Amino acid sequence: MQLPVKITYRGLEKSDKIDNLILDYAARLEKFCDHINRCDVAIEQPNHTHHKGNPYRCRIDVTVSRGHELVADEKQMDNGSHEPLNKVIHDAFKTMERELRRVVDKQRRDVKTHARERSPK
Protein backbone atom coordinates (compact mmCIF):
# COMPACT_ATOMS: atom_id res chain seq x y z
CA MET A 1 0.00 0.00 0.00
CA GLN A 2 1.26 3.47 -0.85
CA LEU A 3 1.05 5.79 2.13
CA PRO A 4 -0.46 9.20 1.28
CA VAL A 5 2.03 11.82 2.49
CA LYS A 6 1.32 15.55 2.50
CA ILE A 7 4.41 17.74 2.92
CA THR A 8 4.11 21.41 3.90
CA TYR A 9 6.92 23.97 4.08
CA ARG A 10 6.68 27.10 6.22
CA GLY A 11 9.39 29.75 6.19
CA LEU A 12 11.74 27.87 3.87
CA GLU A 13 11.95 26.87 0.22
CA LYS A 14 10.55 23.56 -1.04
CA SER A 15 13.30 21.07 -1.78
CA ASP A 16 13.18 17.83 -3.78
CA LYS A 17 16.01 16.45 -1.62
CA ILE A 18 13.97 16.99 1.56
CA ASP A 19 10.81 15.64 -0.14
CA ASN A 20 12.63 12.42 -1.05
CA LEU A 21 14.07 12.09 2.46
CA ILE A 22 10.60 12.47 3.99
CA LEU A 23 9.05 9.98 1.55
CA ASP A 24 11.77 7.43 2.40
CA TYR A 25 11.14 7.82 6.14
CA ALA A 26 7.36 7.68 5.62
CA ALA A 27 7.70 4.41 3.69
CA ARG A 28 9.54 2.96 6.69
CA LEU A 29 6.55 3.77 8.92
CA GLU A 30 4.49 1.20 7.04
CA LYS A 31 6.80 -1.53 8.38
CA PHE A 32 5.55 -0.78 11.88
CA CYS A 33 1.87 -0.27 11.09
CA ASP A 34 0.04 -1.36 7.95
CA HIS A 35 -3.18 0.55 8.59
CA ILE A 36 -2.03 4.18 8.42
CA ASN A 37 -4.68 6.37 6.79
CA ARG A 38 -2.89 9.70 6.59
CA CYS A 39 0.56 11.21 7.13
CA ASP A 40 1.05 14.98 7.18
CA VAL A 41 4.55 16.42 7.57
CA ALA A 42 5.18 20.11 8.26
CA ILE A 43 8.71 21.51 8.01
CA GLU A 44 9.18 25.02 9.30
CA GLN A 45 11.80 27.57 10.09
CA PRO A 46 9.98 29.99 12.41
CA ASN A 47 12.39 32.94 12.30
CA HIS A 48 13.70 32.76 8.76
CA THR A 49 15.24 36.26 8.92
CA HIS A 50 17.97 35.11 11.31
CA HIS A 51 21.06 33.39 9.93
CA LYS A 52 22.49 31.94 13.11
CA GLY A 53 20.68 30.08 15.84
CA ASN A 54 17.63 29.60 13.65
CA PRO A 55 16.04 26.30 14.64
CA TYR A 56 14.05 24.04 12.33
CA ARG A 57 10.91 22.27 13.41
CA CYS A 58 9.33 19.08 12.04
CA ARG A 59 5.81 18.01 12.98
CA ILE A 60 4.34 14.71 11.82
CA ASP A 61 0.63 13.94 12.15
CA VAL A 62 -0.38 10.34 11.48
CA THR A 63 -3.88 8.92 11.58
CA VAL A 64 -4.23 5.20 12.18
CA SER A 65 -7.45 3.28 11.72
CA ARG A 66 -9.53 2.68 14.83
CA GLY A 67 -9.44 6.38 15.69
CA HIS A 68 -5.84 6.98 16.73
CA GLU A 69 -4.12 10.24 15.84
CA LEU A 70 -0.43 10.43 16.64
CA VAL A 71 1.82 13.49 16.66
CA ALA A 72 5.60 13.76 16.68
CA ASP A 73 7.00 17.28 17.06
CA GLU A 74 10.76 17.83 17.05
CA LYS A 75 12.77 21.03 17.21
CA GLN A 76 16.43 21.51 16.44
CA MET A 77 18.71 21.66 19.42
CA ASP A 78 21.94 23.59 18.95
CA ASN A 79 24.31 20.64 18.74
CA GLY A 80 26.54 21.79 15.89
CA SER A 81 25.09 19.31 13.43
CA HIS A 82 26.19 19.81 9.83
CA GLU A 83 22.73 19.03 8.47
CA PRO A 84 20.33 20.33 11.15
CA LEU A 85 17.19 19.95 9.02
CA ASN A 86 17.98 16.31 8.20
CA LYS A 87 18.59 15.61 11.91
CA VAL A 88 15.27 17.17 12.94
CA ILE A 89 13.41 15.12 10.31
CA HIS A 90 15.22 11.93 11.39
CA ASP A 91 14.42 12.54 15.07
CA ALA A 92 10.74 13.26 14.34
CA PHE A 93 10.33 10.04 12.36
CA LYS A 94 12.10 8.02 15.07
CA THR A 95 9.64 9.45 17.61
CA MET A 96 6.74 8.53 15.31
CA GLU A 97 8.08 4.97 14.94
CA ARG A 98 8.05 4.58 18.73
CA GLU A 99 4.48 5.94 18.91
CA LEU A 100 3.31 3.57 16.17
CA ARG A 101 4.90 0.60 17.92
CA ARG A 102 3.14 1.57 21.14
CA VAL A 103 -0.26 1.84 19.44
CA VAL A 104 0.14 -1.42 17.49
CA ASP A 105 1.20 -3.28 20.65
CA LYS A 106 -1.80 -1.86 22.46
CA GLN A 107 -4.14 -2.89 19.63
CA ARG A 108 -2.70 -6.41 19.65
CA ARG A 109 -2.95 -6.41 23.42
CA ASP A 110 0.76 -7.18 23.74
CA VAL A 111 1.03 -4.54 26.44
CA LYS A 112 0.87 -5.98 29.93
CA THR A 113 -1.98 -4.70 32.05
CA HIS A 114 -2.29 -5.04 35.79
CA ALA A 115 -5.09 -7.15 37.12
CA ARG A 116 -7.72 -5.34 39.12
CA GLU A 117 -7.44 -7.81 41.96
CA ARG A 118 -4.51 -9.65 43.39
CA SER A 119 -4.23 -13.30 42.52
CA PRO A 120 -5.08 -15.70 45.36
CA LYS A 121 -2.14 -17.15 47.27
Buried (B, 14 or more C-beta within 10 A) or exposed (E): EEBEBEBEBEBBEEBEEBBEBBBEBBEEBBEBBEEBEEBBBBBBBEEEEEEEEBBBBBBBBBBBEEEBEBEBEBBBEEEEEEEBBBBBBBBBBBBBBEBBEBBBEEBEEEEEEEEEEEEEE
